[in-house]
Amino acid sequence: MESLNQQALEQLFLSARTHNGWQDKSVSEEILKQLYDLIKFAPTSANASPARFLFLTSKESKEKLKPFLMEGNIEKTMQAPVTVIIGYDMNFYEHLSFLFPHTDAKAWFEGNEALIEETAFRNSSLQGGYLIMAARALGLDCGAMSGFDKEKVAQTFFPEGNIKINFLCNLGYGDPEKLYPRSPRLSFEQTCQIL
């Protein structure tokens, strides 16, 4: 494989920003399907793929979410064309005979709640990160966030009880006029070692 060109690096990392304001421009269902078709190929432990993505695009679905958002997240979420609830399925291991067929990986997890939780949370976090990168690759802007009542979101949107909530991510076409100045980042020397 070759390195991506500078334009791609800018779009994915260097010029990409967390957006809080949105242009009045919709995101098609086709793009959301294309987005998932990229995410699904990114790696997870034992190909477990525990993340579950709920794309809120209608005013009605956003109104159901609104009471569970912290004050500072309401306006930007209600304005965003799409809000994705990134959850994780605590029964993900039931799909391992299909997703990881060369061994009995389901047996690794059955009855081990701590391992189920750890694996589902870690890998859904990875998949949420892949969602952000795939969205940027498709020309969308993102605004990932905490700051909501995850238990009430789970009860409202996944009442069957096996889906827990990781985080939310607004998607659309960001309004550059509403960006905050870019915050500093830690240096390589502050965060990394080479042994």
C-alpha positions as CSV (number, residue, x, y, z in Angstrom):
1,M,0.0,0.0,0.0
2,E,1.1,3.6,-0.6
3,S,0.7,6.5,1.7
4,L,-2.3,8.7,1.2
5,N,-1.7,12.1,-0.4
6,Q,-1.7,15.3,1.5
7,Q,-5.2,16.2,0.5
8,A,-6.5,12.9,2.0
9,L,-4.5,13.5,5.2
10,E,-5.9,17.0,5.5
11,Q,-9.5,15.7,5.1
12,L,-9.1,12.9,7.6
13,F,-6.9,14.5,10.2
14,L,-5.1,17.7,9.8
15,S,-7.9,20.0,8.7
16,A,-10.8,18.0,10.1
17,R,-12.6,19.6,13.0
18,T,-15.2,18.7,15.6
19,H,-18.3,20.6,14.4
20,N,-20.9,22.3,16.6
21,G,-22.9,24.1,13.9
22,W,-24.4,22.7,10.7
23,Q,-25.4,23.8,7.2
24,D,-29.0,23.2,6.3
25,K,-28.1,20.3,4.0
26,S,-29.4,16.8,4.4
27,V,-27.4,13.5,4.4
28,S,-28.9,10.9,2.2
29,E,-29.7,7.3,3.2
30,E,-27.4,6.2,0.5
31,I,-24.5,7.9,2.1
32,L,-25.3,6.4,5.5
33,K,-25.4,2.9,3.9
34,Q,-22.1,3.7,2.2
35,L,-20.7,4.8,5.5
36,Y,-21.5,1.5,7.2
37,D,-20.2,-0.4,4.2
38,L,-16.8,1.1,5.0
39,I,-17.0,0.7,8.8
40,K,-17.8,-3.0,8.6
41,F,-14.4,-3.9,7.1
42,A,-12.4,-2.3,9.8
43,P,-10.9,-4.7,12.4
44,T,-12.4,-5.7,15.7
45,S,-11.4,-8.5,18.2
46,A,-12.3,-11.8,16.7
47,N,-14.3,-9.9,14.1
48,A,-16.9,-9.4,16.9
49,S,-18.4,-6.2,15.5
50,P,-20.4,-5.4,18.6
51,A,-21.3,-1.8,17.6
52,R,-24.8,-1.0,16.7
53,F,-25.5,2.3,14.9
54,L,-28.9,4.1,15.1
55,F,-29.1,7.0,12.7
56,L,-31.5,9.6,13.9
57,T,-32.6,11.7,10.8
58,S,-36.2,12.7,11.5
59,K,-37.4,15.5,13.7
60,E,-39.5,13.0,15.7
61,S,-36.5,10.8,16.5
62,K,-34.4,13.8,17.6
63,E,-37.2,15.0,19.9
64,K,-37.1,11.6,21.6
65,L,-33.4,12.1,22.2
66,K,-33.6,15.8,23.3
67,P,-34.7,15.3,26.9
68,F,-31.6,13.2,27.6
69,L,-29.0,15.6,26.3
70,M,-27.0,18.0,28.5
71,E,-27.9,21.6,27.9
72,G,-24.8,22.4,25.8
73,N,-25.5,19.5,23.4
74,I,-29.1,20.3,22.6
75,E,-28.9,23.0,19.9
76,K,-26.1,21.4,17.9
77,T,-27.8,18.0,18.0
78,M,-31.2,19.3,17.0
79,Q,-29.6,21.2,14.1
80,A,-27.4,18.3,12.8
81,P,-28.8,16.5,9.8
82,V,-28.0,13.1,11.5
83,T,-27.2,12.1,15.1
84,V,-25.8,8.6,15.4
85,I,-26.3,6.7,18.6
86,I,-23.3,4.3,18.9
87,G,-24.2,1.4,21.1
88,Y,-22.8,-2.0,21.7
89,D,-24.6,-5.3,21.7
90,M,-24.0,-7.4,24.9
91,N,-25.1,-10.4,22.9
92,F,-22.6,-9.8,20.1
93,Y,-21.0,-13.3,20.7
94,E,-24.2,-14.9,19.4
95,H,-23.0,-13.9,15.9
96,L,-19.4,-15.3,16.2
97,S,-20.2,-18.6,14.5
98,F,-20.9,-16.5,11.4
99,L,-18.3,-13.7,11.9
100,F,-15.4,-15.9,13.2
101,P,-16.2,-19.4,11.9
102,H,-12.8,-21.1,12.2
103,T,-13.1,-21.6,16.0
104,D,-15.8,-21.7,18.7
105,A,-15.2,-18.1,19.8
106,K,-18.7,-17.9,21.3
107,A,-17.5,-20.2,24.1
108,W,-14.9,-17.6,25.1
109,F,-17.6,-15.2,26.1
110,E,-20.6,-17.3,27.3
111,G,-21.1,-16.7,31.1
112,N,-18.2,-14.2,31.3
113,E,-20.0,-10.9,31.8
114,A,-16.8,-9.0,32.5
115,L,-15.1,-10.1,29.2
116,I,-18.4,-9.5,27.3
117,E,-18.5,-5.9,28.6
118,E,-14.9,-5.2,28.1
119,T,-14.8,-6.6,24.6
120,A,-18.1,-4.9,23.5
121,F,-17.1,-1.5,24.9
122,R,-13.6,-1.5,23.6
123,N,-14.5,-2.7,20.1
124,S,-17.6,-0.4,19.8
125,S,-15.3,2.5,20.7
126,L,-13.0,1.4,17.8
127,Q,-16.0,1.1,15.5
128,G,-17.2,4.6,16.6
129,G,-13.7,5.9,15.6
130,Y,-14.0,4.2,12.3
131,L,-17.4,5.8,11.8
132,I,-15.7,9.3,12.2
133,M,-12.9,8.5,9.8
134,A,-15.3,6.9,7.2
135,A,-17.7,9.9,7.5
136,R,-14.8,12.3,6.9
137,A,-13.6,10.1,3.9
138,L,-17.1,10.5,2.4
139,G,-17.0,14.3,2.8
140,L,-19.1,14.6,6.0
141,D,-18.2,16.5,9.1
142,C,-18.6,15.0,12.6
143,G,-19.3,16.1,16.1
144,A,-18.7,13.3,18.6
145,M,-19.9,13.8,22.1
146,S,-20.6,12.5,25.6
147,G,-22.9,14.6,27.8
148,F,-26.2,12.7,27.8
149,D,-28.0,10.1,30.0
150,K,-26.9,6.9,28.4
151,E,-29.3,4.7,30.5
152,K,-32.4,6.7,29.4
153,V,-31.2,6.7,25.8
154,A,-30.8,2.9,25.9
155,Q,-34.2,2.4,27.5
156,T,-35.9,4.7,24.9
157,F,-34.2,3.5,21.7
158,F,-33.2,-0.1,22.6
159,P,-35.9,-1.2,25.1
160,E,-35.1,-4.9,24.6
161,G,-32.2,-4.3,27.0
162,N,-29.2,-5.9,25.3
163,I,-27.8,-2.7,23.8
164,K,-25.7,-0.4,25.9
165,I,-24.7,3.1,24.8
166,N,-21.2,4.3,24.1
167,F,-21.4,7.8,22.6
168,L,-23.2,10.1,20.2
169,C,-21.9,11.6,17.0
170,N,-23.6,14.3,14.9
171,L,-23.0,14.1,11.2
172,G,-23.6,16.5,8.3
173,Y,-21.9,19.4,6.6
174,G,-20.4,21.6,9.2
175,D,-20.7,25.4,9.3
176,P,-17.1,26.7,9.4
177,E,-18.4,30.0,10.9
178,K,-19.3,28.2,14.1
179,L,-16.0,26.5,14.7
180,Y,-14.0,27.3,17.8
181,P,-10.3,28.0,17.5
182,R,-8.4,24.8,17.3
183,S,-7.2,23.6,20.7
184,P,-3.6,22.6,21.2
185,R,-2.4,19.0,21.1
186,L,0.3,17.2,23.1
187,S,3.6,16.5,21.4
188,F,5.2,13.2,20.5
189,E,7.7,13.6,23.3
190,Q,4.8,14.2,25.9
191,T,2.9,11.1,24.9
192,C,5.1,8.5,23.2
193,Q,8.1,6.3,23.7
194,I,10.1,4.2,21.3
195,L,11.8,1.2,23.0
